[in-house]
Amino acid sequence: MLREKCKKIRALICDVDGVLTDRKLYIPEGDDLVRCFDVQDGYGMRMWLKVGYEGVLLSGARSSVIKKRAQMLGINHIYMASEEKISGYEHFLNKTGLSEEEVCYIADDLFDIPVFERVGLAISVANGHPTLKRLADWVTEANGGNGAIRQAIDAILYIQESHPFQEVLEIEDVLPKELR
């Protein structure tokens, strides 16, 4: 059943703080917070987009750093500054015409539950809130900001047989036990 859900995914929505980042915020003397992003997660997102799928950042925060990271990766769908994330999610669905079963959401906290409960594939990062992990279709082995996005992308693309490195990957390298 989980593999079948993965086969339908065409869009990946990522929460930012705690998923694309390690949940730490560094506060310099300037106006914006400093966030740390994982390079392998970025490479994974670029692979995802290159295959032709949609990438989305959905954050309760408003930050020029988030916007800059999205631009660096080529992500065109960015929804920020709303703890009510469902409105950004619904706007994305209306804009693209995708169905809920074609969407994967990777999240880490309770604010994410309204979207989490509607998507076709709900993934929690390993260090996500216990309630979110209980509700998830799958929990990554990696923590947020430390390769969780890449792990999810590698697994989904491998299952769909569309991973750019499909021929050299070993199943044990990309799929957790529950997906083999």
Backbone as CSV, one residue per row, in Angstrom:
resi,resn,N_x,N_y,N_z,CA_x,CA_y,CA_z,C_x,C_y,C_z
1,MET,0.816,-1.198,0.000,0.000,0.000,0.000,0.863,1.267,0.000
2,LEU,1.931,1.273,0.796,2.813,2.432,0.854,3.527,2.645,-0.478
3,ARG,3.976,1.566,-1.082,4.617,1.679,-2.401,3.644,2.226,-3.439
4,GLU,2.394,1.817,-3.374,1.382,2.309,-4.315,1.161,3.807,-4.128
5,LYS,1.165,4.273,-2.887,1.043,5.711,-2.635,2.219,6.459,-3.253
6,CYS,3.417,5.914,-3.092,4.622,6.550,-3.646,4.553,6.661,-5.166
7,LYS,3.990,5.676,-5.820,3.919,5.673,-7.285,3.062,6.805,-7.834
8,LYS,2.132,7.317,-7.044,1.208,8.361,-7.503,1.734,9.780,-7.299
9,ILE,2.815,9.952,-6.550,3.272,11.282,-6.151,3.873,12.050,-7.329
10,ARG,3.437,13.311,-7.468,3.928,14.222,-8.506,4.357,15.567,-7.923
11,ALA,4.048,15.786,-6.645,4.417,17.048,-5.987,4.915,16.750,-4.584
12,LEU,5.958,17.465,-4.203,6.549,17.323,-2.875,6.459,18.668,-2.162
13,ILE,5.704,18.691,-1.079,5.595,19.894,-0.255,6.455,19.683,0.972
14,CYS,7.320,20.649,1.243,8.209,20.564,2.399,7.929,21.706,3.361
15,ASP,7.717,21.359,4.614,7.779,22.360,5.661,9.231,22.838,5.674
16,VAL,9.489,24.011,6.213,10.856,24.537,6.182,11.580,24.287,7.502
17,ASP,11.203,25.015,8.549,11.910,24.886,9.828,11.634,23.522,10.456
18,GLY,12.684,22.729,10.606,12.567,21.394,11.169,12.522,20.295,10.124
19,VAL,12.391,20.659,8.846,12.380,19.672,7.765,13.517,19.968,6.787
20,LEU,13.492,21.146,6.178,14.617,21.572,5.343,15.771,22.083,6.199
21,THR,15.459,22.479,7.421,16.501,22.935,8.350,16.531,22.012,9.566
22,ASP,17.531,22.201,10.402,17.702,21.353,11.584,16.956,21.866,12.821
23,ARG,15.988,22.716,12.662,15.153,23.297,13.725,15.867,24.369,14.535
24,LYS,17.090,24.661,14.199,17.816,25.694,14.932,17.715,27.016,14.188
25,LEU,17.538,28.089,14.922,17.530,29.438,14.356,18.648,30.223,15.021
26,TYR,19.494,30.808,14.206,20.579,31.628,14.709,20.155,33.078,14.551
27,ILE,20.296,33.848,15.604,19.800,35.216,15.594,20.977,36.191,15.592
28,PRO,21.304,36.710,14.417,22.381,37.704,14.321,21.827,39.080,14.687
29,GLU,22.642,40.079,14.586,22.194,41.418,14.921,21.327,42.051,13.844
30,GLY,21.297,41.480,12.654,20.473,42.016,11.567,19.004,41.678,11.750
31,ASP,18.245,41.872,10.696,16.799,41.695,10.756,16.322,40.257,10.540
32,ASP,17.074,39.445,9.831,16.596,38.123,9.463,17.291,37.042,10.278
33,LEU,16.598,35.944,10.496,17.173,34.791,11.175,18.055,34.017,10.201
34,VAL,18.998,33.278,10.736,19.879,32.447,9.920,19.408,31.005,10.051
35,ARG,19.225,30.357,8.920,18.805,28.968,8.891,19.875,28.154,8.172
36,CYS,20.045,26.902,8.596,21.048,26.022,8.006,20.344,24.947,7.187
37,PHE,20.690,24.851,5.900,20.071,23.892,4.993,21.061,22.790,4.635
38,ASP,20.562,21.587,4.417,21.381,20.436,4.067,21.615,20.390,2.549
39,VAL,22.850,20.273,2.146,23.207,20.271,0.723,22.623,19.066,0.000
40,GLN,22.656,17.884,0.613,22.096,16.702,-0.049,20.583,16.825,-0.233
41,ASP,19.905,17.456,0.718,18.473,17.718,0.524,18.274,18.604,-0.708
42,GLY,19.143,19.585,-0.868,19.067,20.467,-2.031,19.294,19.725,-3.335
43,TYR,20.292,18.842,-3.368,20.531,18.037,-4.573,19.312,17.159,-4.868
44,GLY,18.740,16.601,-3.825,17.547,15.779,-3.999,16.409,16.571,-4.613
45,MET,16.192,17.793,-4.115,15.121,18.621,-4.654,15.389,18.979,-6.115
46,ARG,16.637,19.218,-6.454,16.954,19.497,-7.859,16.663,18.294,-8.748
47,MET,16.976,17.086,-8.258,16.641,15.871,-9.014,15.130,15.771,-9.195
48,TRP,14.404,16.038,-8.123,12.942,15.968,-8.137,12.375,16.893,-9.223
49,LEU,12.851,18.115,-9.234,12.370,19.098,-10.203,12.790,18.728,-11.626
50,LYS,13.980,18.180,-11.769,14.490,17.800,-13.096,13.638,16.687,-13.721
51,VAL,13.094,15.817,-12.893,12.215,14.760,-13.379,10.914,15.367,-13.921
52,GLY,10.610,16.600,-13.495,9.415,17.281,-13.981,8.317,17.423,-12.946
53,TYR,8.633,17.118,-11.720,7.646,17.206,-10.652,7.652,18.589,-10.009
54,GLU,6.636,18.846,-9.194,6.489,20.129,-8.508,7.139,20.066,-7.129
55,GLY,7.813,21.146,-6.762,8.371,21.306,-5.427,7.740,22.524,-4.779
56,VAL,7.429,22.408,-3.488,6.730,23.470,-2.770,7.363,23.655,-1.402
57,LEU,7.559,24.913,-1.004,7.944,25.217,0.371,6.737,25.840,1.059
58,LEU,6.413,25.314,2.230,5.254,25.757,2.999,5.718,26.042,4.420
59,SER,5.703,27.324,4.806,6.271,27.702,6.100,5.375,28.689,6.847
60,GLY,5.348,28.538,8.142,4.648,29.505,8.978,5.437,30.792,9.119
61,ALA,6.700,30.757,8.793,7.567,31.932,8.921,7.637,32.706,7.600
62,ARG,7.977,33.973,7.701,8.279,34.775,6.516,9.758,35.125,6.623
63,SER,10.506,34.805,5.573,11.939,35.018,5.628,12.522,35.156,4.228
64,SER,13.390,36.129,4.071,14.084,36.277,2.789,15.017,35.093,2.550
65,VAL,15.473,34.450,3.626,16.355,33.290,3.502,15.603,32.121,2.862
66,ILE,14.357,31.914,3.266,13.540,30.846,2.686,13.331,31.112,1.196
67,LYS,12.997,32.336,0.871,12.776,32.701,-0.531,14.056,32.500,-1.346
68,LYS,15.182,32.883,-0.775,16.465,32.731,-1.468,16.795,31.261,-1.700
69,ARG,16.547,30.410,-0.700,16.815,28.982,-0.849,15.919,28.389,-1.939
70,ALA,14.663,28.786,-1.966,13.749,28.312,-3.006,14.265,28.708,-4.381
71,GLN,14.728,29.939,-4.527,15.258,30.407,-5.807,16.506,29.622,-6.201
72,MET,17.388,29.342,-5.234,18.602,28.577,-5.511,18.276,27.187,-6.047
73,LEU,17.190,26.599,-5.545,16.823,25.236,-5.940,15.907,25.187,-7.156
74,GLY,15.337,26.329,-7.530,14.407,26.360,-8.657,12.973,26.044,-8.266
75,ILE,12.651,26.208,-6.997,11.286,25.961,-6.513,10.454,27.206,-6.777
76,ASN,9.342,27.035,-7.492,8.494,28.169,-7.861,7.310,28.391,-6.932
77,HIS,6.989,27.411,-6.120,5.818,27.517,-5.239,6.284,27.718,-3.796
78,ILE,6.072,28.912,-3.271,6.494,29.247,-1.910,5.309,29.877,-1.192
79,TYR,4.950,29.295,-0.063,3.868,29.833,0.760,4.426,30.053,2.157
80,MET,4.448,31.331,2.568,5.045,31.689,3.861,4.089,32.534,4.693
81,ALA,4.480,32.695,5.962,3.840,33.627,6.906,2.415,33.243,7.272
82,SER,2.187,31.965,7.425,0.867,31.546,7.867,0.977,30.237,8.642
83,GLU,0.614,30.297,9.926,0.562,29.050,10.684,-0.604,28.199,10.198
84,GLU,-1.547,28.832,9.527,-2.685,28.158,8.893,-2.221,27.691,7.517
85,LYS,-1.515,26.583,7.452,-0.869,26.138,6.217,-1.843,25.600,5.180
86,ILE,-3.045,25.291,5.596,-4.023,24.701,4.684,-4.364,25.633,3.530
87,SER,-4.342,26.937,3.755,-4.676,27.871,2.676,-3.621,27.835,1.570
88,GLY,-2.352,27.773,1.934,-1.289,27.644,0.927,-1.400,26.334,0.169
89,TYR,-1.713,25.266,0.886,-1.887,23.944,0.265,-3.027,23.972,-0.751
90,GLU,-4.158,24.524,-0.360,-5.310,24.575,-1.268,-5.031,25.468,-2.476
91,HIS,-4.316,26.567,-2.261,-3.945,27.439,-3.377,-3.071,26.672,-4.376
92,PHE,-2.103,25.928,-3.865,-1.233,25.125,-4.724,-2.045,24.115,-5.539
93,LEU,-2.960,23.392,-4.902,-3.781,22.410,-5.625,-4.592,23.084,-6.723
94,ASN,-5.211,24.217,-6.396,-6.018,24.943,-7.387,-5.162,25.446,-8.547
95,LYS,-3.957,25.908,-8.237,-3.063,26.455,-9.258,-2.559,25.379,-10.222
96,THR,-2.264,24.200,-9.694,-1.647,23.149,-10.513,-2.643,22.131,-11.061
97,GLY,-3.799,22.017,-10.433,-4.772,21.009,-10.850,-4.437,19.606,-10.381
98,LEU,-3.424,19.469,-9.532,-3.074,18.154,-9.003,-4.117,17.703,-7.983
99,SER,-4.257,16.396,-7.850,-5.154,15.843,-6.834,-4.368,15.638,-5.539
100,GLU,-5.093,15.504,-4.439,-4.439,15.302,-3.143,-3.611,14.026,-3.118
101,GLU,-4.056,12.988,-3.813,-3.304,11.729,-3.795,-1.976,11.826,-4.547
102,GLU,-1.779,12.892,-5.329,-0.525,13.103,-6.047,0.472,13.936,-5.248
103,VAL,0.118,14.289,-4.017,0.942,15.180,-3.204,1.528,14.445,-2.002
104,CYS,2.812,14.672,-1.784,3.510,14.201,-0.589,3.851,15.424,0.255
105,TYR,3.632,15.323,1.552,3.994,16.409,2.469,4.961,15.860,3.492
106,ILE,6.106,16.510,3.628,7.100,16.126,4.625,7.096,17.201,5.703
107,ALA,6.853,16.774,6.939,6.628,17.735,8.010,7.240,17.251,9.325
108,ASP,7.129,18.118,10.351,7.729,17.774,11.636,6.915,18.161,12.867
109,ASP,5.835,18.929,12.722,5.199,19.435,13.935,3.679,19.479,13.825
110,LEU,3.038,19.803,14.925,1.582,19.769,15.031,0.883,20.750,14.097
111,PHE,1.511,21.899,13.796,0.920,22.867,12.874,0.675,22.257,11.494
112,ASP,1.366,21.179,11.199,1.305,20.551,9.883,0.153,19.557,9.727
113,ILE,-0.515,19.213,10.807,-1.531,18.156,10.772,-2.661,18.423,9.777
114,PRO,-3.239,19.636,9.678,-4.341,19.821,8.722,-3.969,19.459,7.282
115,VAL,-2.760,19.766,6.859,-2.310,19.388,5.512,-1.933,17.907,5.499
116,PHE,-1.254,17.480,6.519,-0.763,16.108,6.654,-1.886,15.087,6.463
117,GLU,-3.052,15.406,7.003,-4.179,14.466,6.953,-4.855,14.405,5.588
118,ARG,-4.533,15.317,4.700,-5.215,15.369,3.398,-4.392,14.839,2.231
119,VAL,-3.073,14.815,2.368,-2.222,14.444,1.225,-2.217,12.939,0.963
120,GLY,-1.752,12.590,-0.227,-1.662,11.186,-0.605,-0.579,10.432,0.138
121,LEU,0.498,11.122,0.492,1.606,10.495,1.213,2.103,11.470,2.272
122,ALA,1.954,11.097,3.533,2.361,11.939,4.657,3.617,11.361,5.294
123,ILE,4.692,12.160,5.273,5.975,11.706,5.813,6.394,12.621,6.955
124,SER,6.792,12.016,8.057,7.373,12.765,9.173,8.876,12.533,9.178
125,VAL,9.621,13.579,9.548,11.056,13.396,9.748,11.265,12.642,11.061
126,ALA,12.420,12.019,11.206,12.702,11.174,12.371,12.560,11.918,13.694
127,ASN,12.919,13.193,13.707,12.830,13.960,14.949,11.555,14.813,14.996
128,GLY,10.535,14.376,14.280,9.257,15.069,14.307,8.529,14.854,15.619
129,HIS,7.460,15.612,15.814,6.629,15.476,17.006,6.049,14.057,17.060
130,PRO,5.990,13.436,18.246,5.486,12.063,18.350,4.089,11.868,17.744
131,THR,3.212,12.841,17.893,1.871,12.719,17.322,1.929,12.682,15.801
132,LEU,2.744,13.538,15.215,2.873,13.559,13.764,3.454,12.241,13.262
133,LYS,4.429,11.717,13.972,5.029,10.442,13.585,3.994,9.319,13.633
134,ARG,3.098,9.378,14.603,2.040,8.371,14.715,1.067,8.458,13.537
135,LEU,0.796,9.683,13.064,-0.140,9.894,11.958,0.479,9.648,10.575
136,ALA,1.791,9.581,10.520,2.511,9.494,9.236,2.333,8.149,8.545
137,ASP,2.362,8.203,7.213,2.444,6.972,6.425,3.830,6.360,6.566
138,TRP,4.818,7.237,6.763,6.204,6.798,6.819,7.001,7.829,7.616
139,VAL,7.959,7.360,8.390,8.866,8.224,9.150,10.273,7.988,8.612
140,THR,10.935,9.078,8.205,12.291,8.933,7.673,13.254,8.459,8.755
141,GLU,14.352,7.883,8.341,15.407,7.517,9.283,16.241,8.745,9.636
142,ALA,16.273,9.716,8.748,17.075,10.931,8.941,16.248,12.017,9.631
143,ASN,16.932,12.838,10.393,16.301,13.992,11.027,16.093,15.105,10.014
144,GLY,15.208,16.019,10.350,15.007,17.197,9.526,16.297,17.998,9.434
145,GLY,16.575,18.526,8.243,17.790,19.304,8.032,19.044,18.468,7.931
146,ASN,18.881,17.155,7.944,20.020,16.239,7.886,19.783,15.082,6.928
147,GLY,19.187,15.383,5.785,19.016,14.372,4.749,17.652,13.718,4.668
148,ALA,16.686,14.151,5.451,15.350,13.537,5.409,14.669,13.749,4.064
149,ILE,14.802,14.956,3.510,14.205,15.249,2.207,14.840,14.358,1.138
150,ARG,16.138,14.261,1.155,16.845,13.433,0.169,16.426,11.975,0.286
151,GLN,16.299,11.490,1.521,15.883,10.102,1.724,14.503,9.858,1.107
152,ALA,13.578,10.774,1.330,12.231,10.626,0.787,12.247,10.690,-0.744
153,ILE,12.970,11.644,-1.296,13.039,11.801,-2.751,13.681,10.572,-3.396
154,ASP,14.799,10.122,-2.849,15.448,8.930,-3.399,14.483,7.745,-3.415
155,ALA,13.764,7.545,-2.322,12.853,6.400,-2.222,11.699,6.515,-3.213
156,ILE,11.070,7.677,-3.281,9.921,7.849,-4.184,10.353,7.683,-5.634
157,LEU,11.433,8.345,-6.026,11.896,8.239,-7.416,12.335,6.815,-7.754
158,TYR,12.951,6.130,-6.809,13.373,4.747,-7.036,12.155,3.846,-7.253
159,ILE,11.146,3.999,-6.416,9.922,3.202,-6.547,9.240,3.486,-7.889
160,GLN,9.276,4.741,-8.323,8.661,5.117,-9.602,9.541,4.767,-10.801
161,GLU,10.729,4.236,-10.522,11.707,3.887,-11.561,12.076,5.088,-12.426
162,SER,12.170,6.256,-11.772,12.534,7.480,-12.494,13.720,8.204,-11.846
163,HIS,14.423,7.527,-10.957,15.587,8.126,-10.312,16.704,8.264,-11.341
164,PRO,17.344,9.438,-11.415,18.424,9.628,-12.394,19.575,8.628,-12.250
165,PHE,19.719,8.044,-11.059,20.792,7.079,-10.824,20.240,5.676,-10.563
166,GLN,19.087,5.392,-11.136,18.378,4.123,-10.926,19.278,2.904,-11.155
167,GLU,20.087,2.961,-12.183,20.881,1.798,-12.575,21.985,1.440,-11.588
168,VAL,22.473,2.402,-10.822,23.573,2.107,-9.899,23.124,1.981,-8.446
169,LEU,21.908,2.349,-8.152,21.429,2.285,-6.776,21.089,0.854,-6.377
170,GLU,21.360,0.538,-5.147,20.947,-0.744,-4.567,19.718,-0.483,-3.706
171,ILE,18.783,-1.392,-3.722,17.532,-1.201,-2.997,17.767,-0.889,-1.517
172,GLU,18.764,-1.529,-0.926,19.067,-1.310,0.490,19.584,0.101,0.766
173,ASP,20.133,0.726,-0.270,20.691,2.074,-0.120,19.625,3.152,-0.096
174,VAL,18.489,2.906,-0.711,17.498,3.966,-0.856,16.147,3.679,-0.221
175,LEU,15.813,2.417,-0.005,14.496,2.120,0.536,14.569,1.614,1.967
176,PRO,13.839,2.257,2.850,13.744,1.715,4.211,12.998,0.373,4.171
177,LYS,13.130,-0.407,5.203,12.543,-1.765,5.230,11.059,-1.766,4.901
178,GLU,10.314,-0.753,5.393,8.863,-0.757,5.179,8.483,-0.512,3.702
179,LEU,9.438,-0.119,2.865,9.153,0.116,1.445,9.746,-0.963,0.528
180,ARG,10.467,-1.910,1.067,11.086,-2.947,0.224,10.102,-4.040,-0.139
